[in-house]
Amino acid sequence: EPEVTQTPSHQVTQMGQEVILRCVPISNHLYFYWYRQILGQKVEFLVSFYNNEISEKSEIFDDQFSVERPDGSNFTLKIRSTKLEDSAMYFCASSEAVISNQPQHFGDGTRLSIL
Amino acid sequence: GESVGLHLPTLSVQEGDNSIINCAYSNSASDYFIWYKQESGKGPQFIIDIRSNMDKRQGQRVTVLLNKTVKHLSLQIAATQPGDSAVYFCAEPEFSGTYKYIFGTGTRLKVLA
């Protein structure tokens, strides 16, 4: 069964450094998302992306964050200058369409640890 | 400041018994709901979904029930197995430009051998 893959599985970075999290969505999916989950808390929406542009972003997704689809298969989340509070699991998801009854499929996440 | 983690409700069941996990949703206009399973160190895994024009939907060993009157969802797992041990979330889409998922707190299911 097709799946969303994310790399790396764990990223350790010094505060203030840039980090890029990578995702390969399911190949026929057109809509892409990033969510995050701080340890012990709910999964929270960060951003959605379609047709090479951001469709929606949450309050969490400030100017330090950016997303890109650099080629036909990868979807990346960049944090420009990481902060301690950016430590979390980051999940990429994709869906075929952006209608309400279309499931989003998630990757296994990247654990980001900021020191 | 210190962050406080959510206290997850926990359901412990004997292997082979049936499990029922409940979820209350907030938006009476929601027309679609999903159950996800999250094992330790992994991402949310799609289990089953249901549209609001249905009361019940069955999958393999799982059944989702929807009660729109009281805005309540339940996930029933038949003959629970050790591999079912995980955190289970219900999610509903919220539209504000695109459909993003609003996740519930989650319930931890522990299967006792």
Chai-1 contact restraints between the chains, C-beta under 6 A:
chainA,res_idxA,chainB,res_idxB,connection_type,confidence,min_distance_angstrom,max_distance_angstrom,comment,restraint_id
A,G40,B,G5,contact,1.0,0.0,6.0,A-B,restraint_1
A,G40,B,L6,contact,1.0,0.0,6.0,A-B,restraint_2
A,Q41,B,L6,contact,1.0,0.0,6.0,A-B,restraint_3
A,K42,B,F103,contact,1.0,0.0,6.0,A-B,restraint_4
A,V43,B,F103,contact,1.0,0.0,6.0,A-B,restraint_5
A,F45,B,K100,contact,1.0,0.0,6.0,A-B,restraint_6
A,S48,B,T98,contact,1.0,0.0,6.0,A-B,restraint_7
A,S55,B,G97,contact,1.0,0.0,6.0,A-B,restraint_8
A,S55,B,T98,contact,1.0,0.0,6.0,A-B,restraint_9
A,E56,B,G97,contact,1.0,0.0,6.0,A-B,restraint_10
A,E56,B,T98,contact,1.0,0.0,6.0,A-B,restraint_11
A,F91,B,G43,contact,1.0,0.0,6.0,A-B,restraint_12
A,V98,B,T98,contact,1.0,0.0,6.0,A-B,restraint_13
A,V98,B,Y99,contact,1.0,0.0,6.0,A-B,restraint_14
A,S100,B,D31,contact,1.0,0.0,6.0,A-B,restraint_15
A,S100,B,Y32,contact,1.0,0.0,6.0,A-B,restraint_16
A,S100,B,P93,contact,1.0,0.0,6.0,A-B,restraint_17
A,S100,B,Y99,contact,1.0,0.0,6.0,A-B,restraint_18
A,N101,B,Y32,contact,1.0,0.0,6.0,A-B,restraint_19
A,N101,B,R51,contact,1.0,0.0,6.0,A-B,restraint_20
A,P103,B,I34,contact,1.0,0.0,6.0,A-B,restraint_21
A,P103,B,F46,contact,1.0,0.0,6.0,A-B,restraint_22
A,P103,B,D49,contact,1.0,0.0,6.0,A-B,restraint_23
A,F106,B,G43,contact,1.0,0.0,6.0,A-B,restraint_24
A,F106,B,P44,contact,1.0,0.0,6.0,A-B,restraint_25
A,G107,B,G43,contact,1.0,0.0,6.0,A-B,restraint_26
A,D108,B,K42,contact,1.0,0.0,6.0,A-B,restraint_27
A,D108,B,G43,contact,1.0,0.0,6.0,A-B,restraint_28
A,G109,B,G43,contact,1.0,0.0,6.0,A-B,restraint_29
